[in-house]
Amino acid sequence: MLSASFKYNLVLINLMKRGQSTVFTIIAILIILIAFLVTYLKMSAPTQEVRKAAIYPASVEAFRNVIKSCTEQTANEGLIVIGLQGGFYKTPPNKLDFGPAAVSYWLLDGRRSQPPLQHIQNELNIYIEENLNTCIEFSRFRDLKFARGQTNAATRISDSVQVTVTYPITVTKDSTNYNLKEPYIINIPVRLNKIYETASGVVNKTIEDPNYINIGYLLERDLDVEVTELGDQGTIYTMYDKKSKVNDLPYLFMFMVN
């Protein structure tokens, strides 16, 4: 006959086994649920690109793409104008009208008048801010309404030309407003810093010897340079960089010395 103490111990052991079995079952169920939840989230969550595109209706997203395309186009146009006019968008203070361009004197009567690199960056900023809207065809988007803010451009010239444009605009479609505030960043493969340094070197060497064109210096600069002498009006230097492309054409930069 089993003693009461032995019976108690058996009951206690059975309860402990049942308790352990219940804990293991709960843990197993939790693991299965967590694994299912992680798998479901991975399958159902869109990628970052998809989520970003899904924020806007198709016509609003198309309008955003137009802004980016026009930002690149306007920046390229500005670089062309600045190249033709020796670093200026607005009329240079000392210039010679040469065809469609007003070519800037970087050296006039022995006095240096070249623009600082920061000035050239600002000139491109101004061009973009004043001309970006003319590229955007708002009339194409008849189902949208627009409330524009102030365009702001920031240019950094180094081994390439990087332009960051903020174009704040509220687009309304079907009574819903969409605030487009993301900056548009464009990188243009133009070695404007190298071109600027080469042009500055030409000015320095002309100051040293006004009657001598240092062809050796030009040849070692990895640029194609055309020299046009205009008598008393001075000399035009036209630099072509085959490694710098704007609209798939070599970049051109002109300036004068006298």
C-alpha positions in Angstrom: 0.0 0.0 0.0 1.3 3.4 -1.1 1.9 5.9 1.6 0.3 9.3 1.5 3.6 11.0 1.1 4.5 8.8 -1.9 1.1 9.5 -3.5 1.7 13.3 -3.0 5.1 13.1 -4.7 3.6 11.3 -7.7 0.9 13.9 -8.1 3.5 16.7 -7.8 5.7 15.0 -10.5 2.8 14.7 -12.9 1.8 18.3 -12.4 5.4 19.4 -13.0 5.5 17.3 -16.3 2.2 18.8 -17.4 3.5 22.3 -16.5 6.7 21.8 -18.5 4.7 20.4 -21.4 2.4 23.5 -21.4 5.3 25.9 -21.3 7.0 24.2 -24.2 3.8 24.2 -26.2 3.3 28.0 -25.6 6.9 28.7 -26.6 6.5 26.6 -29.8 3.3 28.5 -30.7 5.0 31.8 -30.1 7.9 30.9 -32.3 5.6 29.8 -35.1 3.6 33.1 -34.8 6.7 35.2 -34.8 8.1 33.4 -37.9 4.8 33.8 -39.7 4.5 37.5 -38.8 8.1 38.2 -40.0 7.5 36.4 -43.3 4.2 38.2 -43.8 5.7 41.6 -43.2 8.6 40.9 -45.7 6.1 39.7 -48.4 3.6 42.5 -47.9 5.9 45.5 -47.3 6.8 47.3 -50.5 10.4 48.4 -51.1 11.5 52.0 -50.4 11.3 52.9 -54.1 7.8 51.5 -54.4 6.6 53.2 -51.3 8.0 56.5 -52.5 6.3 56.1 -55.9 3.0 55.1 -54.3 2.8 58.3 -52.3 1.6 60.3 -55.3 -1.0 59.7 -58.0 0.4 59.0 -61.4 -0.1 62.5 -62.8 1.6 64.1 -59.7 4.5 61.6 -60.0 4.8 62.5 -63.7 5.0 66.2 -62.8 7.8 65.5 -60.4 9.7 63.8 -63.2 9.2 66.8 -65.4 10.7 69.1 -62.7 13.8 66.8 -62.4 14.2 66.7 -66.2 13.8 70.5 -66.5 16.3 71.0 -63.7 18.9 69.1 -65.6 18.1 70.8 -68.9 18.2 74.3 -67.4 21.5 73.6 -65.6 23.0 72.5 -68.9 21.7 75.6 -70.7 23.2 77.8 -67.9 26.6 76.1 -68.2 26.6 76.7 -71.9 25.8 80.5 -71.5 28.4 80.8 -68.7 31.0 79.0 -70.9 30.4 81.4 -73.9 30.6 84.5 -71.7 33.7 83.6 -69.6 31.9 82.7 -66.4 29.0 85.2 -66.5 25.3 84.7 -67.1 24.5 88.4 -66.8 26.4 90.8 -69.1 30.1 90.9 -68.0 31.3 94.3 -66.8 34.3 94.1 -69.3 33.3 92.3 -72.5 33.6 92.1 -76.3 30.5 91.2 -78.3 31.6 88.2 -80.3 28.8 86.6 -82.3 26.0 85.7 -80.0 28.1 85.9 -76.9 29.5 88.7 -74.8 33.0 87.3 -74.1 34.4 88.5 -70.8 37.8 90.1 -70.4 39.8 88.3 -67.7 42.7 90.7 -68.2 42.1 94.2 -69.5 44.9 96.8 -69.8 47.1 94.8 -67.5 44.4 94.6 -64.8 43.0 91.3 -63.7 39.2 91.1 -64.0 38.4 87.4 -63.9 35.4 86.3 -61.8 36.1 84.3 -58.7 34.9 80.7 -58.8 32.2 81.5 -56.2 30.9 84.1 -58.6 30.5 81.6 -61.4 28.6 79.3 -59.1 26.3 82.1 -58.2 25.8 83.0 -61.8 24.6 79.5 -62.5 22.3 79.6 -59.5 20.7 82.8 -60.8 20.3 81.3 -64.3 18.5 78.2 -62.9 16.3 80.2 -60.6 15.2 82.6 -63.3 14.7 80.1 -66.1 13.5 76.8 -64.6 9.8 77.8 -64.8 10.1 78.4 -68.5 11.0 74.8 -69.1 8.1 73.3 -67.1 4.9 73.0 -69.2 2.2 73.3 -66.6 -0.5 73.3 -69.3 0.2 69.6 -69.9 -1.3 68.7 -66.5 -4.8 69.9 -66.8 -6.1 67.8 -63.9 -3.6 69.5 -61.5 -3.5 72.9 -59.8 -0.3 74.5 -58.6 0.9 76.9 -55.9 4.5 77.6 -56.3 7.1 78.7 -53.8 10.5 80.3 -54.4 13.1 78.3 -56.4 16.5 78.0 -54.8 19.6 76.6 -56.5 23.0 75.8 -55.0 26.0 74.9 -57.2 29.3 73.3 -56.2 32.0 73.3 -58.8 34.8 70.7 -58.5 35.7 67.7 -60.7 32.1 68.0 -61.9 29.3 70.4 -61.4 26.7 69.5 -58.8 23.5 71.4 -58.6 20.9 71.1 -55.9 17.6 72.7 -56.6 14.8 73.2 -54.2 11.5 73.8 -56.0 8.7 73.9 -53.4 5.3 73.5 -54.9 1.9 72.4 -53.7 0.1 70.2 -56.3 -3.7 69.8 -55.9 -5.5 66.8 -57.5 -9.1 65.9 -56.7 -9.2 68.3 -53.7 -6.1 66.6 -52.2 -2.9 68.6 -51.7 0.6 67.2 -52.3 3.6 69.2 -51.0 6.6 68.5 -53.2 9.6 69.7 -51.2 12.3 67.2 -52.0 15.5 68.7 -53.5 16.5 67.7 -57.0 20.2 66.9 -57.3 21.9 67.0 -60.7 25.5 66.0 -61.3 26.9 67.3 -64.7 30.3 65.8 -65.9 32.0 69.1 -66.6 35.5 69.7 -65.3 34.8 73.4 -64.8 37.3 73.6 -61.9 40.1 72.4 -64.2 39.1 74.7 -66.9 39.0 77.6 -64.5 42.4 76.8 -63.1 43.8 76.6 -66.7 42.3 80.0 -67.6 43.7 81.5 -64.5 47.1 80.2 -65.5 46.8 81.9 -68.9 46.1 85.2 -67.2 49.1 84.8 -64.8 51.4 84.0 -67.7 50.1 86.9 -69.8 50.8 89.3 -66.9 54.3 87.9 -66.8 54.8 88.4 -70.5 52.0 90.2 -72.4 53.6 89.5 -75.8 54.1 85.7 -75.4 51.5 82.9 -75.7 52.8 79.9 -73.7 51.8 77.0 -75.9 53.7 74.5 -73.8 51.5 75.3 -70.7 48.3 74.9 -72.8 49.4 71.5 -74.2 50.1 70.0 -70.8 46.6 70.9 -69.4 44.7 68.1 -71.1 42.4 70.6 -72.9 42.0 71.6 -76.5 42.6 75.4 -76.8 42.0 77.7 -79.7 43.7 81.1 -79.7 42.2 83.9 -81.7 44.1 87.2 -81.9 42.0 90.3 -82.6 44.7 93.0 -82.7 44.2 95.9 -80.3 41.0 94.3 -78.9 43.0 91.4 -77.4 43.1 87.7 -77.6 40.3 85.2 -77.2 41.0 81.8 -75.7 38.5 79.1 -76.4 38.9 75.9 -74.4 37.2 72.6 -75.4 37.2 69.7 -73.0 36.4 66.4 -74.6 36.1 64.8 -71.2 33.4 67.3 -70.2 30.0 66.7 -71.8 27.0 68.9 -72.0 24.2 67.5 -74.1 26.7 64.9 -75.3 29.0 67.6 -76.7 32.4 68.7 -75.5 32.2 71.7 -73.1 33.3 75.1 -74.4 34.6 78.0 -72.3 35.7 81.4 -73.7 37.5 84.4 -72.2 39.7 87.2 -73.3 42.9 88.9 -72.3 44.3 92.2 -73.5 
